[in-house]
């Protein structure tokens, strides 16, 4: 097939009515074909990079040529060439990408753990990792790959976390207009501490804004009717953090961060390495916090949770906590709402003698819990856990 035929086919497609392809099946098919085309572009770029035709124009590198001729950002051109050069080393990943089963972003993730010391192990496990990429969400695949890296190169994982911590940086400067501009880069543990507190205060501000708007309107407000945007509330939450720090009495007890660590059979005999709701880390990353933090340990084994009776109607106490630590987020395949905004739900309904234990529990956000209740068997909602967010909680903006 020549490129003219491809161009004509694309002309025909883009000239058609998009509404004809707006159904779920068509959109998924288009995404799959886009991945296949991106893979072929990478293969062609590999040949272009190898044979050096780019040098005849005076360009120093293939990246420089692509940047100037395609008007791609330099970072995107480098990514394209990096992907192209990696294809010959990752046959299983390449095959899955060419089929449209995975995307170039999955290849990028695999490349991030491909090092001289992991090449042999990666060659052995590549087929297994591709299988995980096909069935897991992208965030779960990234976490699984991070676990794999820790097993394949435990010392390197420790060094990577130390390197990430060394890159920590915060600056806040006053502009000519008097506004303050800043940027923040924190390692996973420090970022979890700061981000968690920032989100907690921002949530309180959201509830204040919602209550104020409801009082003024006499009804549940829409998020667009609140007096502050999410970005403005985060800014105000950061100021509130500074004010509270400033007002802390001298000599006051320093609060201890709390680490929730998941411990199952594999972790007991392997490596404990994920912050609740956060990134995968190496055990050494948590080591520096041992003297100044509270660590929560949860062991997952059938029948071990006795704090909540299996005949109880609601998930409470350690039983609910175990479910939060295990699931991390809403278990609906289309949702990534964090655990703290979810409710604990019976898989086998309580009305059908479903036990109230972690094996029969799952996290669902308010929306998907209501959806399940509407579609599920009679008997009411099978949920517990915090109060529903008034008016619905808008997701954070990008």
N, C-alpha and C positions, 0 to 999 in steps of 0.2 A: 504493500500500500504506500503510495507516495503522499507527501504532505499536502499536495493540492486537493486530493480526495478528502483528507481529514479536514482541511479548511472549509471545503464545500459542505461537508456534513455538519460542522459546527455552525456555519452560516445558516443552514436550514434549521438547526435547533434553536439558535438565538432569535431567528426570525419568526418562530412560532409563538403562540400565545402561552405565556408562563402558567396561566391557570390550568392548562391542560396537563401540566406536570406537577401540580401543587398538592397531590395526594401523598400520603405517607410512603407508599411503595415506590413512587417515582422519585421522591426526594432521596430516599435511601439508595436507590439505584444510581442516581446522579452523583451522590457522594462516593459511592463505590467506584464508579467509572473515573471520577476525578482523581482518586488515589491511584488507580491503574495508570492513568496518563502521567501523573507526577512521577511514578516509578520509571516509566519509559523515558521521561525527560532526564531523570537522573542517570539512567543507563547511557543515553546518548551523550550526556555531559561528561561521563567517565571517558568515553572514547575521544571526545573533543579535548579534554584535559590531557589525555595520554599522548595524542599525536602532535600536539603543540601548534596547531594552526593559528591559535591566538597570538603567537609570537610574531607572525608575519606583519601584523598591524603595528608593531612597536610596543604592545602591552607587555609588562613584566611578568604577569601571571594570568592564568585563566580567570581568576576572580576579578582582576582589574579590568579585563576585557568585558566580562559579563556586566560589571557595574556600570561601565561607560556606555555600552551598547543597548542594554536592556532597561537602564535606569532603575535597576533594583537597588535598594539600600545595600551598603557593603556587607552588613551582617547577613542579609538574605542570600547574597551571592556566595559568601563563604560557606553558609549552611548547605547550599545546593552542591557545591564542589566537595564539601566534606562527606555528604551523603553519597555522592557519586563514587568517591574513592573507597568507600566502605563496603560497597555492594559485593565485591569479589570475596570479601572475608566473611560475609554473613549470608550464605545461600538460602537458609530456611526463612530468614527475615525477608530477603529479597523476593522469594517465591510468594510469600503471603502478601507482601505489598503489591506485587504485580497482579495478584488475584483480587485486590481490593478488600482483603480481609482485615488488614491493618493499615495504618497511615505512616507517613514519613515521620510523624512525631514519635511513634513507637520505635522507629529506627534510631532517632536521636537519643531516646532513653537508653537503648541497648548500647549505643556508642559511648555513652557517658560512663559505663562500667567496663568497657573493653580496654584492658591494659595488658602489657606484656605478661604480668603475673596471673592474669585471669583468662588469657586466650585459650589455653587448652581446656579449662573447665567450661568456658563459654561454648566452645565447639561441641563439647559433650552434651551440654544442657540446652543448646539453642532451640531444638525442636520443642522441648518442654516449655521454654519461655514463650515461644510463639503461640503455643496452645493457650497459655495463660493470657496473652495479649488479646486473643480472639474472644475470650469469654468474660474477661474482667473489664470494669470501667477503667478509664485511663489512669485515674488517681490510684485505684487499687493495684493496677499493674505496676505503676511507679513504686509503690510501697513494696510489692512483692519482689521487684527487681532490686530494691535497696536491701531487702533481707538476703536475697541471693548473693549480693556483693559482699555482705558481711561474712557469709559462710565461705565464699570463694577467696576472699582476701581480708581476713579480720584485721591484720595490722594496717593495711591500706585504708580500711574504713575508719579506724581510729585517727589516722593521719589526716584523712579528708575532713573529719569533723573538727580537728584542731585547726586546719587551714581555714575552714569556714568561720570559726570563731575569730581567727586572726584578721579576717576581713571586716569585722564589725566597725561601724563608723556612723557617727551622727553629726550633722552640722546644721546650724540655724543662723542665718545671716540677715541683716537688715538691708532692704533694697533702697534705692534712691527715693522711691515713693513713700517710704516709711513702713511698707509691708514686710513681714518676715517670711523668708523662703527657706525651706529645709528639705532634708532627705535623711532616711534612716535605713541602716543595714545592720541586722542583728542575727546572731547565730540561732539555731532552732530553739534551744532552751530559753535563752534570754528573750527571744521574740515571742515565745509562748507566754512568758510571764507578763511582758509589757502589753502584748496584744490582748491577752485575756482580761486584764484590768481595764484596758481602754474600751473593750467591747462591753464589759459589765457596766461601766459608768454610762456609756452611750445608750445602752438598753434602758437605764433608769431615765435618761433624758428623753428617750422616745416615749416612754410611758407617761411622763409629764406632759409632753407635747400632745399626745393622744387625748389625755384627760382634759386638757385645756380646750382643745378643738371641739371635743364632744360637748363640753359645757356651753361653749359659745354657739354651736350649731344646733344643739338639741337632738343630735343623732350621732350614730357612729360615723366618724369622718373617713374620707379617703386619704391615702397617704400623701396625695398631692395637696391636700388642704391643711397639712401640718405647717407650723410656723417655721420649721427648720428642715433643711435637706439632710440626708444621711451624712454627707461630707461636713456640713456645718456642725452637726451634733458630735461627730468625731473630733473636730477641732475644739469644740467647747469641752469635750470630755478630757482632752489632753491638757487644757488649761486647768480644769478641775483637779486633775492628778497633781499638777504643779502646786496648786493652792493647798491641797491636803498635805503635800510633802512639806511645804513651807510652815504650815500650822502645827505640824507634829511636835509635841513637847520634847525638849532636850532630854535624852536618856530614855525615851520611850522604847518599849520592846520592839525589836525589828520583826515584822511579820515573816513567817516561814512559808516559802512556796510549797505547794503540795504537788507531788508527782504521782500520777496514777500509772502503774506499770502492769501490763497484761502478762500473766504467767500461765501458760498451758503446758501440756506434756512436752511439746517441742521446745518451748522456751526454757523449761527446767533443765533439759538436757542439751540445750543449745545456747542461744544468745537472747537476752532481754533487751529490746531495743526500739520501742515506739512510745512516744508521748501520747497520752490520751487526746484524740482529736487532732493530732499534729503529725509532724514528720517522723520518719524512721531515723533513729540516731544510733550511734555505737554505744556500748556500755560505758566506755571511758568518758563519754561526754557527760554522763550523769554523775561520774565519780566526784567531780569537784564540788557538787552540791550536797554530798552526803552529810556533811556536818551542819548544814544550815537549811535543810528542807525536810518536809514530811513525805515519806514514801508510802504509797498505798499498794498493797499487794492483794491480788485477787487470783485464786486458783480455780481454774475451770475443770471440773470433773463431775460426772453425773451423780446427782443426789447429795452434793456437798453443801448446798445452800440450805441452812436450817433456820435462818433468821426470819424467813417468811414462810408460813405454812403453805404447802401445796394446795390446801383447800381454801386459802384466803381468796377473796374476790379481787383484791387489787395487788399489784406489784409494789412493794414498799421496801425500804431499808436496803440491806446488802443485796437482796435479790434483784431489785431494780438497778442498783449500782453495777452489779455484774453484767447485766444486759447492756447498760450504757457503755461500759468499757469494752465489751466484745464487739458490739455493732458499730460504735463510733458515730453513726449517722442514720438517717432514715433508711430503712431497708428496701424501699421501693426502688426499682432499677433506674427510674428516671429522676431520682432526687438525691441531693447531698446535704439536706438540712442537718446541722450538727445535733449531737445527742441532747444537749441542754434545751433544745427547742422541740424535742420529740416526746411522745407518750409511749408507755410500755403497753403492748397489746398481746393478747393471747393468740397464738397460731391456731390451735384447736380451741374454739370458743369455750369460755367458762360455762356457758349454758349447755354445752355438750360434754361436760365433765372434763374439760381441759385443765390440766394441773397448772398451778401458779408457781412455776419454777423457770430457771433460766433457759432450759432446753425448749420450753413451750412459749418463751417470750420473744418479742421482737420490737424494735423501735420503729415507730411511724410518726411522721410529722402530723400536725393538725389536719392538713388538707387530705393527705392520703389515708389518715385514720377515718375521717368522715366519709371519704370515698369508699373505703372498705366496708364501713358500716352500712352505707346506702346500698351496696351491691351484695353484701353478705347475708347470712341467715338471720331470721328474726331473733329478738332477744336483747336488742340494745347494743350499745357500744361496749367493747371489751378493752377498756383502756384505763390507765391511770397516769399519774405523773403530772407535773406542774399545771397551773392554770393556763388555759388558752390565751394566746396573746390578744389583747383587745384590738379589734379591727383588723387583725392580721399583721404580721411583721414583714415589712418589705425587705427583699434581699439587699445586701450591700451593693452599691454601685461599683462598677469596674474602674 
